[in-house]
Amino acid sequence: MKRRALGFLVSLWAVLTLNFLLPRLLPANTSFEQVVFQGKKDMLAQLAKRLKAYKQWIPADWRIVVLLDEDREDCRRLKGDLEEAARDAGFTTKAHPGARGQFVVLNRIAVEEMEAWFFGDVAALVAAYPGISPHLASRAAYRDPDAIAGGTWEALERELQRAGYYPGGLPKIETARTIAPHMEPPRNTSASFQCFCSGLAAL
C-alpha cells in the first residue's frame, strides 16, 4: 500500500506539537512533512502561490492540510479565504469535495489559538507542569477551551506563572515541547481540536 504524505502549513511551535500528535492520529503507513512559515501573516501571504505550485506536481496519493490560528479574527471569513485559495489553485477541499466525495486539501483553524488545544487536555498540562491544578477544567473560565476570554496564550501564561513557572514570560517553543508528549487526542475537550482530528480521519 502506498504511503500518503500530508503537507502541514504551520508555524514552528505548532510543528513541534504536531510532531508528537500526528503519529497518533494518522495510519501507520502514512508519512508526513510540515512546511513552516514565519507566522500567520506570512502563511496567508504565500498560501495561494504555494498551492498553485503544488498543483503542478503533487502525486495522487498526497493530501494537504492547512492549519492556522484564528487569533480573534472572523473564523468564517478566515476559513473562506483558505477555501478560496485552494479552489483557485484547482484543488478540491473537504468543504467542496470532488464528484465522488474525494478531496485533496483540508483547511482547519485552531480556535482561537493552538493553546486552546492544551487547555483541552488538562491532564497533559498537569503531567508537564505538576504545579497546575488538576481541577483547572472545572473552572468556569476553562470549561470551553475554544471560548477562553482574553486569549488562550495569555491564559496559559497566567496559569503557568501562577503555578510558579516562567516568571519572565511564556516561551512558546519550550512549552510546546513540554506539553505535547503528554497529550492524548481522544480525551481532548477542544472542539476545534476534535474537528482537526475528524478531518484527518476523513482524508
matplotlib code that plots the C-alpha trace (Angstrom):
import matplotlib.pyplot as plt

x = [0.0, 1.3, 2.3, 0.3, 2.2, 0.5, 1.9, 1.0, 1.5, 2.1, 4.2, 7.3, 5.9, 2.8, 5.2, 6.7, 3.2, 2.1, 5.3, 4.1, 0.4, 0.4, 1.8, -1.1, -3.7, -2.6, -2.5, 0.8, 1.5, 1.3, 4.2, 4.1, 6.1, 5.5, 6.1, 6.9, 6.0, 7.1, 3.7, 0.2, 0.6, 3.4, 1.4, -1.6, 0.6, 2.2, -0.6, -2.2, 1.1, 2.3, -0.8, -0.7, 2.9, 1.8, -0.9, 1.8, 3.5, 1.6, 1.4, -2.1, -1.6, -0.7, -3.1, -2.5, -3.6, -3.6, -3.7, -3.5, -4.7, -7.9, -6.2, -9.5, -10.3, -13.7, -13.4, -15.8, -14.1, -10.7, -11.9, -13.4, -10.1, -8.4, -11.1, -10.8, -7.0, -7.4, -10.2, -8.2, -5.3, -7.6, -7.8, -10.9, -11.4, -13.3, -15.9, -16.2, -15.2, -14.9, -17.6, -17.0, -16.7, -12.9, -10.8, -7.1, -7.0, -8.2, -8.4, -8.5, -8.4, -7.4, -9.9, -8.7, -5.1, -3.5, -3.0, -6.8, -5.8, -3.5, -6.4, -8.5, -6.2, -5.7, -4.2, -1.4, -0.8, -0.6, 1.8, 4.0, 3.7, 2.7, 2.1, -1.0, -4.3, -5.8, -9.2, -8.4, -11.0, -13.8, -13.3, -15.9, -13.2, -11.8, -14.7, -14.8, -11.2, -12.2, -14.0, -11.4, -11.8, -8.8, -6.7, -5.6, -1.9, -2.3, -4.4, -1.8, 1.0, -1.1, -1.8, 1.8, 3.1, 0.6, 1.9, 5.5, 6.7, 8.2, 8.1, 9.9, 7.3, 6.0, 8.4, 6.1, 8.5, 9.7, 6.1, 5.0, 7.9, 7.0, 3.2, 2.7, 4.3, 1.6, -1.4, -4.0, -6.3, -9.4, -9.7, -9.2, -12.3, -11.4, -14.0, -11.5, -9.0, -11.6, -12.6, -9.0, -8.9, -12.1, -10.8, -7.6, -9.7, -11.7, -8.6]
y = [0.0, 3.5, 5.9, 9.0, 12.2, 15.3, 18.8, 20.8, 24.5, 25.7, 27.8, 26.5, 25.9, 24.2, 21.9, 20.8, 20.0, 18.1, 16.1, 14.3, 14.2, 13.2, 9.7, 9.0, 10.5, 9.1, 5.4, 3.7, 3.7, 7.4, 9.7, 13.5, 16.6, 20.1, 23.4, 26.2, 29.8, 32.9, 33.2, 33.5, 36.7, 35.1, 31.9, 33.8, 35.9, 32.9, 30.3, 30.9, 30.9, 27.8, 25.9, 26.7, 25.4, 22.2, 21.7, 21.3, 18.3, 16.8, 13.0, 11.4, 9.9, 13.2, 15.3, 18.9, 20.1, 23.8, 24.7, 28.1, 30.0, 32.1, 34.8, 36.5, 37.0, 36.2, 32.4, 32.1, 34.8, 33.2, 29.8, 31.3, 32.8, 29.4, 27.7, 30.3, 29.8, 26.1, 26.3, 29.0, 26.6, 23.9, 21.7, 20.1, 20.7, 18.9, 21.7, 21.3, 17.7, 16.2, 14.3, 11.1, 12.9, 12.9, 15.9, 16.9, 19.9, 20.1, 23.6, 23.7, 26.6, 26.4, 28.4, 30.9, 29.7, 26.3, 26.9, 26.1, 22.5, 22.4, 23.6, 20.9, 18.3, 19.4, 16.0, 16.7, 20.2, 18.7, 15.9, 18.5, 21.1, 19.4, 22.7, 23.2, 22.3, 19.0, 20.7, 23.5, 22.3, 22.6, 26.3, 28.3, 30.2, 27.0, 24.7, 25.5, 25.7, 27.4, 30.2, 31.3, 35.1, 37.4, 35.0, 31.4, 32.3, 34.9, 32.5, 29.7, 32.1, 33.3, 29.8, 28.6, 31.7, 31.2, 27.7, 29.1, 28.6, 31.1, 34.3, 36.0, 35.1, 32.1, 30.5, 29.0, 26.5, 25.1, 24.9, 23.0, 20.6, 20.0, 19.6, 17.8, 14.4, 14.1, 14.8, 12.1, 13.1, 11.2, 13.0, 16.5, 18.7, 21.4, 21.3, 22.8, 20.0, 17.3, 19.0, 18.8, 15.1, 14.2, 16.0, 13.9, 10.8, 11.8, 12.1]
z = [0.0, -0.9, 1.9, 1.8, 2.5, 4.0, 4.0, 7.0, 6.5, 10.1, 12.4, 14.1, 17.5, 16.0, 14.2, 17.5, 18.8, 15.7, 15.6, 18.7, 17.8, 14.1, 14.6, 16.9, 14.6, 11.2, 10.0, 10.5, 6.7, 6.5, 6.1, 6.6, 6.3, 7.5, 5.9, 8.3, 7.8, 9.8, 11.4, 10.2, 8.2, 6.2, 5.6, 4.3, 2.1, 0.4, 0.6, -2.8, -4.7, -2.9, -3.5, -7.2, -7.3, -5.6, -8.1, -10.9, -9.3, -6.4, -6.5, -6.5, -3.0, -1.3, 0.7, 2.0, 5.4, 6.1, 9.8, 11.5, 14.5, 14.4, 16.5, 17.3, 13.6, 12.0, 11.8, 8.8, 6.8, 7.5, 6.5, 3.4, 2.5, 2.8, 0.8, -2.0, -2.2, -2.6, -5.2, -7.1, -7.3, -8.7, -5.6, -4.0, -0.3, 2.4, 2.3, -1.5, -2.4, -5.8, -7.6, -5.6, -2.3, -2.5, -1.6, -1.5, 0.8, 4.4, 5.9, 9.7, 12.2, 15.9, 17.8, 18.9, 19.2, 19.5, 23.2, 23.4, 22.4, 25.5, 27.7, 26.2, 27.8, 31.4, 32.3, 29.8, 31.3, 34.8, 33.6, 32.0, 34.8, 38.1, 39.8, 37.6, 39.3, 38.0, 38.5, 36.1, 33.6, 36.1, 36.5, 34.5, 32.6, 31.2, 30.6, 27.0, 25.8, 22.5, 24.3, 26.9, 27.3, 26.8, 24.7, 25.3, 25.1, 27.8, 29.9, 29.6, 30.6, 33.5, 34.8, 34.4, 36.2, 39.0, 39.4, 39.6, 36.0, 33.6, 35.6, 32.8, 30.2, 28.3, 25.9, 23.2, 21.7, 25.1, 26.3, 23.2, 23.6, 27.2, 26.9, 23.5, 24.5, 27.2, 25.1, 24.4, 21.4, 22.5, 25.8, 24.4, 25.0, 22.5, 19.7, 17.2, 18.0, 17.6, 14.3, 13.2, 14.2, 12.3, 9.2, 9.3, 9.6, 6.6, 4.5]

ax = plt.figure().add_subplot(projection="3d")
ax.plot(x, y, z, "-o")
ax.set_aspect("equal")
plt.show()
